[in-house]
Amino acid sequence: MSGDGSDVHAQLFFGAPAQVENKAALPSFRKSSRTDSVRFQSPANGEYRIGREVSMKIALFAGLLFASTFAVGTAAAQPFPFNEAGVTNGHWHLNSRDVAANEKIFVGMGGKAFQAGGRHRVLFPGVMIILDGAPGAPPPSGPSQGSVVNHVGFVVNNVQEQVAKWKAAGVPVEPGSNGRLDQAYVNTPDGLRIEILENKNQSVPIQSEHVHFFLPEAAIAQSQAWYGKHFGAKAGQRNNAPIADIPGVQLRFNKAETAQAPTKGRILDHIGFDVKDLKAFIRTLEAGNIKLDRPYTVNDIGVGIAFVTDPWGTYIEINERPPQ
C-alpha cells in the first residue's frame, strides 16, 4: 500500500486544495443601479430587489452562517488531542474493491466525502477513512473478519434513529446481537465489518470509537502492553475485557479460536496514527527493537510517513503532519 493516503489526510485537516462533493447551489448578490437597494439572484434565476437595510442584515446573516459553518467543519476535521506519548488516532486505509459503493455507505452514515489528488476520502470526527488502495494494487485478499483486526467501530447518539436514516440512504445495516437495540452492524460489499454502538450523551451524531483485535488468548495482554509501551495507550477494562485507549480510538481485544491473518492486503489494509514528532518517535521505536517496514520519508506537502507491523500482524502507518 502506498503512504500517499496520508498526503490527502493532511490536506483535509490543513486546508490544501480538496473538493467537497454535493455542493448546494447558493444565492448571489449584485449591486443595483439604485443606491438604496441590491438585487438578489436566486439559484432558480428569480430576481428580487431589496432595501439597503435588509441587504445589510442579509449580508450579516450570510457572514455569520459562513463563519458558523466553517467553525463546525473545522471542529469536525480536527483530530483528537495527542496523548502523553504524542499520539492520536489518524486514519483507516481500505483497499476497496468498489470505491463508489463504499463512499456511498460512509456518506450515508454521516461522513463528509472529499476528492483530492484524484482519490476518495471520507471524514468523520476522530478518523479519516481512505478508500482507494495503491494504484495497481490487487483486490483485497479477504474481509476484515479472519484478520487480526476483525472490525472497526463507530459510536452514535441514537442507534435506532441513525439506523433508520442509514437504511433510507441505502446503507446495508444489520441488527445488533441478541436483539440489542443499542447496537448494529454495517458490512460493506467487500467485507469491512463495522460495529455501531450508542452513547446518548455525545454531542455529535457519529464519531470513531474502536478497533477490535482478535488474537490468541496469550497474546491479548501482550498486545495491550505493547500499544501501551509504544503508543502511550492507557490500559483499562470494558465489560471485564481488556482495552487500551488512544485519543480518538479505543483498542479492544478478543480471543480468537484460530490463527488470524495479517491485515496487509485485506480490505482494511492498515490503521494509522498521527504523532507530534515522527523522527523522535521512530528513535523510541528502534530503541525498543522495533524495525520499520518502510523507512521515514517526507512527502511533497511535508507529511512525515513511516510504517511498522505489530507482532501479531496489524500493519500501521505513522504520520507527522505539518503544523497548522
Contacts in CASP RR format, 6 or more apart in sequence:
PFRMAT RR
TARGET T0000
AUTHOR 0000-0000-0000
METHOD contacts of the structure
MODEL  1
MSGDGSDVHAQLFFGAPAQVENKAALPSFRKSSRTDSVRFQSPANGEYRI
GREVSMKIALFAGLLFASTFAVGTAAAQPFPFNEAGVTNGHWHLNSRDVA
ANEKIFVGMGGKAFQAGGRHRVLFPGVMIILDGAPGAPPPSGPSQGSVVN
HVGFVVNNVQEQVAKWKAAGVPVEPGSNGRLDQAYVNTPDGLRIEILENK
NQSVPIQSEHVHFFLPEAAIAQSQAWYGKHFGAKAGQRNNAPIADIPGVQ
LRFNKAETAQAPTKGRILDHIGFDVKDLKAFIRTLEAGNIKLDRPYTVND
IGVGIAFVTDPWGTYIEINERPPQ
1 93 0 8 1.000
1 95 0 8 1.000
1 133 0 8 1.000
1 134 0 8 1.000
1 137 0 8 1.000
1 264 0 8 1.000
1 265 0 8 1.000
1 269 0 8 1.000
1 270 0 8 1.000
1 315 0 8 1.000
2 133 0 8 1.000
2 134 0 8 1.000
2 135 0 8 1.000
3 134 0 8 1.000
3 299 0 8 1.000
3 305 0 8 1.000
3 307 0 8 1.000
3 317 0 8 1.000
4 119 0 8 1.000
4 134 0 8 1.000
4 299 0 8 1.000
5 91 0 8 1.000
5 93 0 8 1.000
5 119 0 8 1.000
5 121 0 8 1.000
5 130 0 8 1.000
5 132 0 8 1.000
6 91 0 8 1.000
6 299 0 8 1.000
6 303 0 8 1.000
6 304 0 8 1.000
6 305 0 8 1.000
6 317 0 8 1.000
6 319 0 8 1.000
7 299 0 8 1.000
7 300 0 8 1.000
7 301 0 8 1.000
7 303 0 8 1.000
8 18 0 8 1.000
8 114 0 8 1.000
8 116 0 8 1.000
8 117 0 8 1.000
8 119 0 8 1.000
8 121 0 8 1.000
8 130 0 8 1.000
9 90 0 8 1.000
9 91 0 8 1.000
9 121 0 8 1.000
9 128 0 8 1.000
9 130 0 8 1.000
9 303 0 8 1.000
9 319 0 8 1.000
9 321 0 8 1.000
10 16 0 8 1.000
10 301 0 8 1.000
10 302 0 8 1.000
10 303 0 8 1.000
10 319 0 8 1.000
10 321 0 8 1.000
10 322 0 8 1.000
11 17 0 8 1.000
11 18 0 8 1.000
11 116 0 8 1.000
11 301 0 8 1.000
12 18 0 8 1.000
12 77 0 8 1.000
12 114 0 8 1.000
12 116 0 8 1.000
12 121 0 8 1.000
12 123 0 8 1.000
12 128 0 8 1.000
13 77 0 8 1.000
13 78 0 8 1.000
13 79 0 8 1.000
13 128 0 8 1.000
13 321 0 8 1.000
14 321 0 8 1.000
14 322 0 8 1.000
14 324 0 8 1.000
16 116 0 8 1.000
16 301 0 8 1.000
17 116 0 8 1.000
18 114 0 8 1.000
18 115 0 8 1.000
18 116 0 8 1.000
19 114 0 8 1.000
19 115 0 8 1.000
19 116 0 8 1.000
20 112 0 8 1.000
20 113 0 8 1.000
20 114 0 8 1.000
21 107 0 8 1.000
21 113 0 8 1.000
21 114 0 8 1.000
21 115 0 8 1.000
22 113 0 8 1.000
25 43 0 8 1.000
26 43 0 8 1.000
27 40 0 8 1.000
27 41 0 8 1.000
27 42 0 8 1.000
27 43 0 8 1.000
28 41 0 8 1.000
29 38 0 8 1.000
29 39 0 8 1.000
29 40 0 8 1.000
29 41 0 8 1.000
29 55 0 8 1.000
29 58 0 8 1.000
29 59 0 8 1.000
30 38 0 8 1.000
30 39 0 8 1.000
30 41 0 8 1.000
31 38 0 8 1.000
31 39 0 8 1.000
32 38 0 8 1.000
32 39 0 8 1.000
32 49 0 8 1.000
34 49 0 8 1.000
35 52 0 8 1.000
36 51 0 8 1.000
36 52 0 8 1.000
37 49 0 8 1.000
37 50 0 8 1.000
37 51 0 8 1.000
37 52 0 8 1.000
37 55 0 8 1.000
38 49 0 8 1.000
38 50 0 8 1.000
38 51 0 8 1.000
38 52 0 8 1.000
38 55 0 8 1.000
39 47 0 8 1.000
39 48 0 8 1.000
39 49 0 8 1.000
39 50 0 8 1.000
40 47 0 8 1.000
40 48 0 8 1.000
40 49 0 8 1.000
40 50 0 8 1.000
40 58 0 8 1.000
41 47 0 8 1.000
42 48 0 8 1.000
50 58 0 8 1.000
73 112 0 8 1.000
76 112 0 8 1.000
76 123 0 8 1.000
76 124 0 8 1.000
76 125 0 8 1.000
76 204 0 8 1.000
77 123 0 8 1.000
79 88 0 8 1.000
79 89 0 8 1.000
79 90 0 8 1.000
79 126 0 8 1.000
79 247 0 8 1.000
79 248 0 8 1.000
79 274 0 8 1.000
80 88 0 8 1.000
80 89 0 8 1.000
80 126 0 8 1.000
80 247 0 8 1.000
80 248 0 8 1.000
81 88 0 8 1.000
81 247 0 8 1.000
82 88 0 8 1.000
82 247 0 8 1.000
82 274 0 8 1.000
82 275 0 8 1.000
82 276 0 8 1.000
83 232 0 8 1.000
83 233 0 8 1.000
83 234 0 8 1.000
83 246 0 8 1.000
83 247 0 8 1.000
84 232 0 8 1.000
85 231 0 8 1.000
85 232 0 8 1.000
86 232 0 8 1.000
86 275 0 8 1.000
86 276 0 8 1.000
86 277 0 8 1.000
86 281 0 8 1.000
87 231 0 8 1.000
87 232 0 8 1.000
87 233 0 8 1.000
87 246 0 8 1.000
87 247 0 8 1.000
87 273 0 8 1.000
87 274 0 8 1.000
87 275 0 8 1.000
87 281 0 8 1.000
88 246 0 8 1.000
88 247 0 8 1.000
88 248 0 8 1.000
88 273 0 8 1.000
88 274 0 8 1.000
88 275 0 8 1.000
89 126 0 8 1.000
89 127 0 8 1.000
89 208 0 8 1.000
89 246 0 8 1.000
89 247 0 8 1.000
89 248 0 8 1.000
89 249 0 8 1.000
89 272 0 8 1.000
89 273 0 8 1.000
89 274 0 8 1.000
90 126 0 8 1.000
90 127 0 8 1.000
90 128 0 8 1.000
90 272 0 8 1.000
90 273 0 8 1.000
90 274 0 8 1.000
90 319 0 8 1.000
91 127 0 8 1.000
91 128 0 8 1.000
91 129 0 8 1.000
91 130 0 8 1.000
91 271 0 8 1.000
91 272 0 8 1.000
91 317 0 8 1.000
92 127 0 8 1.000
92 128 0 8 1.000
92 129 0 8 1.000
92 130 0 8 1.000
92 152 0 8 1.000
92 211 0 8 1.000
92 268 0 8 1.000
92 271 0 8 1.000
92 272 0 8 1.000
93 130 0 8 1.000
93 133 0 8 1.000
93 268 0 8 1.000
93 269 0 8 1.000
93 270 0 8 1.000
93 271 0 8 1.000
93 272 0 8 1.000
93 317 0 8 1.000
94 102 0 8 1.000
94 129 0 8 1.000
94 130 0 8 1.000
94 131 0 8 1.000
94 132 0 8 1.000
94 133 0 8 1.000
94 192 0 8 1.000
94 267 0 8 1.000
94 268 0 8 1.000
94 269 0 8 1.000
95 133 0 8 1.000
95 137 0 8 1.000
95 139 0 8 1.000
95 140 0 8 1.000
95 265 0 8 1.000
95 266 0 8 1.000
95 267 0 8 1.000
95 268 0 8 1.000
95 269 0 8 1.000
96 102 0 8 1.000
96 131 0 8 1.000
96 132 0 8 1.000
96 133 0 8 1.000
96 140 0 8 1.000
96 190 0 8 1.000
96 267 0 8 1.000
97 139 0 8 1.000
97 140 0 8 1.000
97 189 0 8 1.000
97 190 0 8 1.000
97 267 0 8 1.000
98 189 0 8 1.000
98 190 0 8 1.000
99 120 0 8 1.000
99 131 0 8 1.000
99 132 0 8 1.000
101 188 0 8 1.000
101 189 0 8 1.000
101 190 0 8 1.000
102 131 0 8 1.000
102 188 0 8 1.000
102 189 0 8 1.000
102 190 0 8 1.000
102 192 0 8 1.000
103 113 0 8 1.000
103 120 0 8 1.000
103 122 0 8 1.000
103 131 0 8 1.000
104 169 0 8 1.000
104 170 0 8 1.000
105 170 0 8 1.000
105 171 0 8 1.000
105 172 0 8 1.000
105 186 0 8 1.000
105 188 0 8 1.000
106 113 0 8 1.000
106 122 0 8 1.000
106 124 0 8 1.000
106 129 0 8 1.000
106 131 0 8 1.000
107 113 0 8 1.000
107 122 0 8 1.000
107 169 0 8 1.000
108 165 0 8 1.000
108 166 0 8 1.000
108 169 0 8 1.000
108 170 0 8 1.000
108 171 0 8 1.000
109 154 0 8 1.000
109 162 0 8 1.000
109 166 0 8 1.000
109 169 0 8 1.000
109 171 0 8 1.000
109 186 0 8 1.000
109 206 0 8 1.000
110 124 0 8 1.000
110 205 0 8 1.000
110 206 0 8 1.000
111 122 0 8 1.000
111 123 0 8 1.000
111 124 0 8 1.000
111 206 0 8 1.000
112 122 0 8 1.000
112 123 0 8 1.000
112 124 0 8 1.000
113 120 0 8 1.000
113 121 0 8 1.000
113 122 0 8 1.000
114 120 0 8 1.000
114 121 0 8 1.000
114 122 0 8 1.000
114 123 0 8 1.000
115 121 0 8 1.000
119 130 0 8 1.000
119 131 0 8 1.000
119 132 0 8 1.000
120 130 0 8 1.000
120 131 0 8 1.000
120 132 0 8 1.000
121 128 0 8 1.000
121 129 0 8 1.000
121 130 0 8 1.000
121 131 0 8 1.000
122 128 0 8 1.000
122 129 0 8 1.000
122 131 0 8 1.000
123 129 0 8 1.000
124 154 0 8 1.000
124 206 0 8 1.000
124 207 0 8 1.000
124 208 0 8 1.000
125 204 0 8 1.000
125 206 0 8 1.000
125 207 0 8 1.000
125 208 0 8 1.000
126 207 0 8 1.000
126 208 0 8 1.000
126 248 0 8 1.000
126 249 0 8 1.000
127 208 0 8 1.000
127 248 0 8 1.000
127 249 0 8 1.000
133 269 0 8 1.000
137 265 0 8 1.000
138 265 0 8 1.000
139 190 0 8 1.000
140 190 0 8 1.000
140 191 0 8 1.000
140 265 0 8 1.000
140 266 0 8 1.000
140 267 0 8 1.000
140 269 0 8 1.000
141 261 0 8 1.000
141 265 0 8 1.000
141 266 0 8 1.000
142 191 0 8 1.000
142 261 0 8 1.000
142 265 0 8 1.000
142 266 0 8 1.000
142 267 0 8 1.000
143 190 0 8 1.000
143 191 0 8 1.000
143 192 0 8 1.000
143 193 0 8 1.000
143 266 0 8 1.000
143 267 0 8 1.000
144 150 0 8 1.000
144 151 0 8 1.000
144 152 0 8 1.000
144 191 0 8 1.000
144 192 0 8 1.000
144 193 0 8 1.000
144 266 0 8 1.000
144 267 0 8 1.000
144 268 0 8 1.000
145 151 0 8 1.000
145 191 0 8 1.000
145 193 0 8 1.000
146 214 0 8 1.000
146 260 0 8 1.000
146 261 0 8 1.000
147 214 0 8 1.000
147 260 0 8 1.000
147 261 0 8 1.000
147 262 0 8 1.000
147 263 0 8 1.000
147 266 0 8 1.000
147 268 0 8 1.000
148 213 0 8 1.000
148 214 0 8 1.000
148 215 0 8 1.000
148 256 0 8 1.000
148 260 0 8 1.000
148 261 0 8 1.000
148 262 0 8 1.000
148 263 0 8 1.000
148 312 0 8 1.000
148 313 0 8 1.000
148 314 0 8 1.000
149 211 0 8 1.000
149 212 0 8 1.000
149 213 0 8 1.000
149 214 0 8 1.000
149 263 0 8 1.000
149 268 0 8 1.000
149 271 0 8 1.000
149 314 0 8 1.000
150 193 0 8 1.000
150 212 0 8 1.000
150 213 0 8 1.000
150 214 0 8 1.000
150 254 0 8 1.000
150 256 0 8 1.000
150 260 0 8 1.000
151 192 0 8 1.000
151 193 0 8 1.000
151 194 0 8 1.000
151 195 0 8 1.000
151 212 0 8 1.000
152 192 0 8 1.000
152 193 0 8 1.000
152 194 0 8 1.000
152 195 0 8 1.000
152 208 0 8 1.000
152 210 0 8 1.000
152 211 0 8 1.000
152 212 0 8 1.000
152 268 0 8 1.000
153 194 0 8 1.000
153 195 0 8 1.000
153 196 0 8 1.000
153 197 0 8 1.000
153 208 0 8 1.000
153 209 0 8 1.000
153 210 0 8 1.000
153 211 0 8 1.000
153 212 0 8 1.000
154 194 0 8 1.000
154 195 0 8 1.000
154 196 0 8 1.000
154 197 0 8 1.000
154 206 0 8 1.000
154 207 0 8 1.000
154 208 0 8 1.000
154 209 0 8 1.000
155 196 0 8 1.000
155 197 0 8 1.000
155 198 0 8 1.000
155 199 0 8 1.000
155 202 0 8 1.000
155 206 0 8 1.000
155 207 0 8 1.000
155 208 0 8 1.000
155 209 0 8 1.000
156 162 0 8 1.000
156 196 0 8 1.000
156 197 0 8 1.000
156 198 0 8 1.000
156 199 0 8 1.000
156 202 0 8 1.000
156 205 0 8 1.000
156 206 0 8 1.000
157 198 0 8 1.000
157 199 0 8 1.000
157 200 0 8 1.000
157 202 0 8 1.000
157 204 0 8 1.000
157 205 0 8 1.000
157 206 0 8 1.000
158 198 0 8 1.000
158 200 0 8 1.000
159 181 0 8 1.000
159 182 0 8 1.000
159 183 0 8 1.000
159 184 0 8 1.000
159 196 0 8 1.000
159 197 0 8 1.000
159 198 0 8 1.000
160 181 0 8 1.000
162 196 0 8 1.000
162 205 0 8 1.000
162 206 0 8 1.000
163 173 0 8 1.000
163 184 0 8 1.000
163 196 0 8 1.000
166 173 0 8 1.000
166 186 0 8 1.000
167 173 0 8 1.000
171 186 0 8 1.000
172 186 0 8 1.000
172 187 0 8 1.000
172 188 0 8 1.000
172 189 0 8 1.000
173 184 0 8 1.000
173 185 0 8 1.000
173 186 0 8 1.000
173 196 0 8 1.000
174 184 0 8 1.000
174 185 0 8 1.000
174 186 0 8 1.000
174 187 0 8 1.000
175 184 0 8 1.000
175 185 0 8 1.000
176 183 0 8 1.000
176 184 0 8 1.000
176 185 0 8 1.000
177 183 0 8 1.000
182 197 0 8 1.000
182 198 0 8 1.000
183 195 0 8 1.000
183 196 0 8 1.000
183 197 0 8 1.000
183 198 0 8 1.000
184 195 0 8 1.000
184 196 0 8 1.000
185 193 0 8 1.000
185 194 0 8 1.000
185 195 0 8 1.000
185 196 0 8 1.000
186 193 0 8 1.000
186 194 0 8 1.000
186 196 0 8 1.000
187 193 0 8 1.000
187 194 0 8 1.000
188 194 0 8 1.000
188 267 0 8 1.000
190 267 0 8 1.000
191 267 0 8 1.000
192 267 0 8 1.000
192 268 0 8 1.000
195 210 0 8 1.000
195 212 0 8 1.000
197 209 0 8 1.000
207 248 0 8 1.000
208 248 0 8 1.000
208 249 0 8 1.000
209 249 0 8 1.000
209 250 0 8 1.000
210 249 0 8 1.000
210 250 0 8 1.000
210 251 0 8 1.000
210 252 0 8 1.000
211 249 0 8 1.000
211 250 0 8 1.000
211 251 0 8 1.000
211 252 0 8 1.000
211 271 0 8 1.000
212 252 0 8 1.000
212 253 0 8 1.000
212 254 0 8 1.000
213 220 0 8 1.000
213 223 0 8 1.000
213 251 0 8 1.000
213 252 0 8 1.000
213 253 0 8 1.000
213 254 0 8 1.000
213 312 0 8 1.000
213 314 0 8 1.000
214 254 0 8 1.000
214 255 0 8 1.000
214 256 0 8 1.000
214 260 0 8 1.000
215 223 0 8 1.000
215 253 0 8 1.000
215 254 0 8 1.000
215 255 0 8 1.000
215 256 0 8 1.000
215 260 0 8 1.000
215 312 0 8 1.000
216 255 0 8 1.000
216 256 0 8 1.000
216 259 0 8 1.000
217 255 0 8 1.000
219 311 0 8 1.000
219 312 0 8 1.000
220 242 0 8 1.000
220 253 0 8 1.000
220 254 0 8 1.000
220 255 0 8 1.000
221 242 0 8 1.000
222 311 0 8 1.000
223 253 0 8 1.000
223 310 0 8 1.000
223 311 0 8 1.000
223 312 0 8 1.000
224 233 0 8 1.000
224 235 0 8 1.000
224 242 0 8 1.000
224 243 0 8 1.000
224 244 0 8 1.000
224 251 0 8 1.000
224 253 0 8 1.000
225 235 0 8 1.000
226 310 0 8 1.000
226 311 0 8 1.000
227 233 0 8 1.000
227 244 0 8 1.000
227 246 0 8 1.000
227 251 0 8 1.000
227 310 0 8 1.000
228 234 0 8 1.000
228 235 0 8 1.000
228 244 0 8 1.000
230 284 0 8 1.000
230 285 0 8 1.000
230 288 0 8 1.000
230 290 0 8 1.000
231 246 0 8 1.000
231 273 0 8 1.000
232 246 0 8 1.000
233 244 0 8 1.000
233 245 0 8 1.000
233 246 0 8 1.000
233 251 0 8 1.000
234 244 0 8 1.000
234 245 0 8 1.000
235 242 0 8 1.000
235 243 0 8 1.000
235 244 0 8 1.000
236 242 0 8 1.000
236 243 0 8 1.000
236 244 0 8 1.000
236 245 0 8 1.000
237 243 0 8 1.000
238 250 0 8 1.000
238 252 0 8 1.000
241 252 0 8 1.000
241 253 0 8 1.000
241 254 0 8 1.000
242 252 0 8 1.000
242 253 0 8 1.000
243 250 0 8 1.000
243 251 0 8 1.000
243 252 0 8 1.000
243 253 0 8 1.000
244 250 0 8 1.000
244 251 0 8 1.000
244 253 0 8 1.000
245 251 0 8 1.000
246 273 0 8 1.000
260 312 0 8 1.000
262 309 0 8 1.000
262 313 0 8 1.000
262 314 0 8 1.000
262 315 0 8 1.000
263 269 0 8 1.000
263 270 0 8 1.000
263 271 0 8 1.000
263 313 0 8 1.000
263 314 0 8 1.000
263 315 0 8 1.000
264 270 0 8 1.000
264 309 0 8 1.000
264 313 0 8 1.000
264 315 0 8 1.000
269 315 0 8 1.000
270 307 0 8 1.000
270 314 0 8 1.000
270 315 0 8 1.000
270 316 0 8 1.000
270 317 0 8 1.000
271 314 0 8 1.000
271 315 0 8 1.000
271 316 0 8 1.000
271 317 0 8 1.000
272 316 0 8 1.000
272 317 0 8 1.000
272 318 0 8 1.000
272 319 0 8 1.000
273 316 0 8 1.000
273 317 0 8 1.000
273 318 0 8 1.000
273 319 0 8 1.000
274 318 0 8 1.000
274 319 0 8 1.000
274 320 0 8 1.000
274 321 0 8 1.000
275 281 0 8 1.000
275 318 0 8 1.000
275 319 0 8 1.000
275 320 0 8 1.000
276 320 0 8 1.000
277 320 0 8 1.000
278 296 0 8 1.000
278 304 0 8 1.000
278 305 0 8 1.000
278 306 0 8 1.000
278 318 0 8 1.000
278 319 0 8 1.000
278 320 0 8 1.000
279 296 0 8 1.000
279 320 0 8 1.000
281 318 0 8 1.000
281 320 0 8 1.000
282 292 0 8 1.000
282 296 0 8 1.000
282 306 0 8 1.000
282 318 0 8 1.000
285 292 0 8 1.000
285 308 0 8 1.000
286 292 0 8 1.000
290 308 0 8 1.000
291 308 0 8 1.000
292 306 0 8 1.000
292 307 0 8 1.000
292 308 0 8 1.000
293 307 0 8 1.000
293 308 0 8 1.000
293 309 0 8 1.000
293 315 0 8 1.000
294 305 0 8 1.000
294 306 0 8 1.000
294 307 0 8 1.000
295 306 0 8 1.000
296 304 0 8 1.000
296 305 0 8 1.000
296 306 0 8 1.000
297 304 0 8 1.000
297 305 0 8 1.000
297 306 0 8 1.000
298 304 0 8 1.000
298 305 0 8 1.000
299 305 0 8 1.000
301 322 0 8 1.000
302 322 0 8 1.000
303 319 0 8 1.000
303 320 0 8 1.000
303 321 0 8 1.000
303 322 0 8 1.000
304 319 0 8 1.000
304 320 0 8 1.000
304 321 0 8 1.000
305 317 0 8 1.000
305 318 0 8 1.000
305 319 0 8 1.000
306 317 0 8 1.000
306 318 0 8 1.000
307 315 0 8 1.000
307 316 0 8 1.000
307 317 0 8 1.000
307 318 0 8 1.000
308 316 0 8 1.000
308 318 0 8 1.000
309 315 0 8 1.000
309 316 0 8 1.000
310 316 0 8 1.000
END
